[in-house]
Amino acid sequence: MKIILYIALVNLLLTINTNAQHNNIAGMRPDAPELARPGSFNIGVRTIHLSHKNQIDVVATVDGEKLPYYDRPLTIEVWYPANTDKDSGEYKNVLLSDAKTVVSLYGRAVRDAAALSGEQAYPLIVMSHGYPGNRYLMSHFGENLASKGYVVASIDHTDSLYQDAAAFHSTLLNRSLDQKFVLQEMQRMSDTDDHFLSGMVDTLNAGLMGYSMGGYGALISAGSGITQVNAQAKEISPNGILKQVMTGSAGLEAIVEGGFKAIVAFAPWGMEHGFWDDQALGAIRVPVFFISGSEDETSGYETGTRLIFAKSTNIDRYLLTFDNANHNAVAPIPAPDEAWEAVYNNGQYRAYTHYTDMVWDSVRANNIAQHFVTAYFGKMLKNDPGMDDYLKLVPESNAGIDETNWAGFKPRSAKGLVLEYLPKE
């Protein structure tokens, strides 16, 4: 009997370890750069349901008819420094990109753990996924940043989720509106005496991370309104609904005013489709750290992210390029095991393609991005001058040897990367 119980226990532990290893969002390679490592805080995570009152119901909008309004539902996942001695947890019932397969993910965050109040409020990071996506798509950043003393809120964007992606112009309108609303809601929570985040959120030092369509919204949140041509195009802007995110509009000013202090934009969508022009990009007034693959076939590189970087002349900005990487190389979590078998579009695609890159290992790319995101937000939101050492680099990582090797990278591990900086003109 003892032998049977022992074997059963071993099998159970192997099952737990296998799941935790293969669907682990907090993977850390031995060659990860220095700042990718988790911080000193244990972390908690909670799911919060919000309602953005009296918003345009874009899905129900018909050109030439009266605009319909509704209370727009938004769900957010919030990571935060926690008062707990545990350092592992599970995310249950996570939907994959095939919109059918439900999985569990594993990480460091403890569900509903008590928040750890500090002497000061923690800077806020808002995260905005791609189209389609969900609030877990960049959850490795949520855990990593919370362990370093940030509160992180990741948005489920209604009408942009795996299960409800519809009426693409809802995404075009609502991305930046959702981002600003969540920022305001996090301030409300921090100002509420009996809320678990009471006094914990510093929204005056708030950062925004946007991937793909989340990056599109981030550029609007930074001050770059879309062109008048797009704002008036009936096929994407029935009844002119996109005019409130158009260059020079009062709606755009309301989004940007009192908003974010620094932005990280992963492969922002829109440039190759004519949504930005020189005037719009020159109006960006929030500093941006751009991250892109050099072979991005979705948002474009030379005529996409790199061109946005070059033309955002009113801000100090960075561009980190992953050589030979495509659109999904950096921001998403590593593909869960089940994604390698799950299919969609009548079996035409496997779900793993939504999370992976054909050249870059996901964990390595995530670790590199975590390193630079930590450096950038540490500089911009925590005013840590020591972070400059990790940002003032020889642009071509392949050229770095000895004293010019990229700071924080182990010898010969900074390869295939380019970091460029342009100051405000």
N, C-alpha and C positions, 0 to 999 in steps of 0.2 A: 504493500500500500504506500509506504514512504517513497519507494522508487517511482511509482505512478504519479504521486503528487509532485515529486521533484521534476519529473519530465513535463508535467502540465505547467508548472511554474516557469520552467525554462522556455517552453514554447510561447507562453504568454508574454514573457519579457522580450523574446525575440520579435514577436509580432509588434509590440509597442515600439521597440527600438527601430525596427524596419520602417514602420509608418513615420516615426519622428525623423528618421534620416532622409527618407525619399520625398516626403512632402514638407520638408523643413524650409520655412521662408527665411530663417536666420542663418543660412549657411555662411561659413567663413573659411576660406582657403588658407593654408599655411603661408602662401605668398601674398596675402591681402596687404594692401598698404596700411600704414600706421593708423590713420584716422578712421579706417573702416571698423576697427574693433569696437565692440559695444562699450558704452560708458559705465559709470559707477552705480547708476540707479537700477534697482529692480523696477519692473513696469507692470502697469495694469492696462486693461482694455475694456471698454464698454460700448454698447450699441445704443444710439440715441435717435429717436424718430422726431423729425421736425415738420412744420407746415408753414410754407411761405404763402401768406394770405394774399388773395386777390391778384393773382398773376394771370397773364394771357394763357388760355388753353390752346396752345399752338396746334396740337393734333386735330382739334375740332374747328380750327379757323378756316373760313372760306372767303376767298377774295371777293370783295364787294358786299359782303354781309357784315352785320354787327359783330364786333369782337366778343368771343365768349371768355369768361373769366372763371377761375377756380382756385382752390387752395392747393398749391403745388406740394405734394409730399416729397420729402427728402430724408433719407436715412444716412447717418454718418457713423463711422467707427472712430472712436477716440482713444488714443494711447496717451499715457501720462506716467510720470514718476509715481511709484506706489510704495505704500508702507506694507511690505510683505517680504517674507524670507524665501519665497518660492521663485523659481526662475524658468518655469516652463508652463506651457498651456496649449490649448487646442481651439481651433476655429472650426465649428461644426456647420454643416449644411451650406457649404460654399459652392455656388454654381459655376461650372466651367463655361468656356466660351462656346461650347456647342449648345448651350441653353437647355441642356437636359441632364447632364451628369452632375451629381452632387457629391462632394468630397469633403474630407477633413484636412485641414492644414495644421502644422505644428510650429510653435515658436517659443519665445521667451515670455510673452505677456500673460498675466494671470487674469482670467475673466472676473470682472467686478471687484477687483482688489481695492482696498481703501487707498485713497489718494494721499500722497506725501506732500504736505504743505511745507514750503520753504520760507526763508527770510524774505525772498522776493518772488514775485510771480514769474512763471516760466514763459519764455517767448513762444508764440504760436506758429505752427506750420499747418496750412491748409493744403490738402492734396486733391488733385482732379484727374481722373482716369481718362483713357482713350475711348474711342467709339468703335464698337461697343466695348463695355468693360464693367467693372464694379469696384466697390470700395476696397477690395482686397488685392487688386491688381498690383499696387505698389506698397503692399503692407510691410515688406522688408524695411522700407524707409521709415514707416511708422514706428516699428519697434526700435530700430537703430537710433533714431533721433530722440525718442522718449527716454532711452537709456542715458542720453547725454544732457538731459534737463530741458526738454521741450514738451509742450503739449501739442499733439498732432491730431488733426481732424481730417479724415478721408471721406469724400462725398460719394454716395450713390446718386448719380445724375438721372433723374426720371426721364424717360424717353431715350436714354442712351445706354441702357443696361442690356445685358445679353438676352434677357427675357422680354424686354419691352421696346427694343430699338425701333423707332418709328418716326416718321415726319422729321427728316434730317434738319429742317429749318428750326425745329425745337431746340436742337443742340446749338445751332448757330446763334440763336437768341439767348438761350438760358445759361450757357456756360459761365460767363462772367457774372451774371446776375446771381446764380447759385453761389459762386465763390464769395461775392461780397456779402450775401445773406448769411452764409455760415460764419464768416468773420464777425458779423454783428451778433449772431446768436451765441458765439463763444464768449463775447464780451458780456452779454446778458447773463449767461450762466455764471461767469466769474463774479458778477455783481450781485448774485442772488445768495442770500445768507445761508439757506439750508440746502444748497446744491453741492454735490460732491466735488465740484470744481471751484467752489467759492474762494475767491481771492487768488486763484492759481494761474490765471491766464493773462499774459501781457500782450494785448492786441496792439499796443503802440509799437511793438517790435514783432511784427507779424510777417512771415514769409509765405510764399505761394509756390507750390510745385505742380506743374501741369504737363501731361504727356499727350502728344498728338493733338486731339481735339481739346484736351485739357490745356495744352500749350497755346492753342488758338484762343481759348478763353483768357489765358494768362496775359497774352499780349493786349487784349482789350482792357483787362484790369490794370495793365501798365500804362494805358493811355493811347494805344493805337486803335482807333476806330476803323471800321471797315469802310470801303470806298462807297461813294454815293451810288455808283452803278449797281453794286450788289444790294445795297439797302433798298433800291427801288425795283429790283427784279421780281416780278410777280411770282415766278415759279419757286423762289426761295423766301420771298418776303411778301406774302399776301397781306393786303391792306397796309403795306409799308411797315410791318412790325419790326424789321431790322433797323429802322431809322434811329431807334433809341441806342444802338451801339455803333452809330455812324460817326466818322470823324467830325468834330466840331459840335456834336449834339449835346443838349443838356443832360440827356440820359447817360451818355458816356462820362461826362464830368461827375455825375452823381456816383457812378461806379468807382472812379479813380480817387475821388476826394475822400480822405480819411481811410484809405485802403491799406495796401501792402507796402512794406518797406523794401523788400528784396524778393526777386523771383528766380526760380530755376525752371527753364523751359526745355523739356525733352522733345526734340523733333516736332516743333509746333507746325500744325497743318494750316494751309491757306495761301501761302505765297505763290505757289505754282498755279493756283486757281484764281489769281487776281484779287484776293480780298484785301491786300495791303498795297499802298503806293508810297512814293517817297515822302509825301506830306504826312501820311499816317505814321510811318515808321519814325520819322523825325520828331513826332509828337510824343513818343514813349518817354516817360519821365521817372520810371521806377527802374533801378539797375537790374540787369538780367544776366544770369549765367546760362548760356545755351549749351546743350549737349546733343550730339547727333552722330549717326553713322555716316561714313563717307559715301555709302552706296544706298542711301535711303530711297526706296522706290515709292513710298507713300507720301511723305512730305517734301521730298526732294532735298538735295544737299547744296550743290553749287547755285542752283536757281531757287532753292528753298531756304533752309535754316541758315546756311552761310551768307546768303544775300540779305536776309533779315538782320543778321549780326553786323554786316558791313554798313547797312543803311540806318541803323538805330543810333544816329549821330549825337543825340542829345543826352546820352547816358554813358557811364563807364560800363563796359560789358566784357564778358569772357565767352570763348567758344572752345569746348572740349570735344574733339573729334576722335571717334573710334574707327581706325582705318579698316576698310572693307566690311564694316558692319552695316546691316540693313535696319529697318524701322524698329524692330522689336528687340534690339540687342541689349538695352540697358535698363529701362524702367520696369518691365514686368517681373514678377516673381518667377523663379525657376518653374518649368512646367511640372505640375503634379503628375504622379505616375499614371493616373487614369486618363490624362490628356493625350497620352501616346496611342491610346486605342480608340478614344471617343472621336466620332466623325460627325460632320454636318454638311449641309448643301448636298443632300442625297449621296453622301459618301465621297464627295469630291475633295474635301479637305479633312485633315486630322486636326484636332483641337490644339495639339502641341505647337503648331506653327504660329499660334497667337502669342506664345510666350518665349519662343526660342529664336536663336540666330544660327545661321549655317556656319559661321566662322568663330564667333566668340562664345566661350563657355559662359553660361548665364551667371553662375556664382561669381566668377572672376569679374565679369562686367559689373555686376551689382556691387561687389566690394570696392571697385575703383570709383564708381559713382558715389557710394556712401562716403568714401574718403573725401572727395571734392565737395560734395554737398555739405559735409561737416565743416570743412575749411571755409566755404563761402558763407554759410549762415553764421558760423562762429565769428567771422569778421564783420558781417553786416548787421546781425541782430544782437550779438553779445559783445560787440566792440572789442574783440580779442585781437590785439596786434600781433600775437604770435602766429596767427593763421596766415599772415602774409608770406611766411616762409614756404608754405605749401602751394602758394598761388603765383609767386614770382619765379618762374621756371624757364629753362631753355625750351622754346616752343616745341621742337621735335624731340619726343622722348627717346627715339632711337639714337640721337646724338649725345645723350647724357652719359658721361663716364666720370668716375671718381667724384671730384667736387661738383661737377655739373649734373650728376645723377639726380633725378627728381626727388625732392625732399619727401621722406616718408615711405619711399619704395625700396624694397630690398634690391641688392645688386642684380642687374640684368632682368628685373621684373617689370620695369617701366618700358614696355615695348608696344609699338603699334598705336601710339597715342600722340595727339597734338593739342597743346593748350595755347590759345592765342588771347591776347588782351588788347582792347582798343579803348582809349580814354575818350571822354566827352569832347566833342569838337567845338 
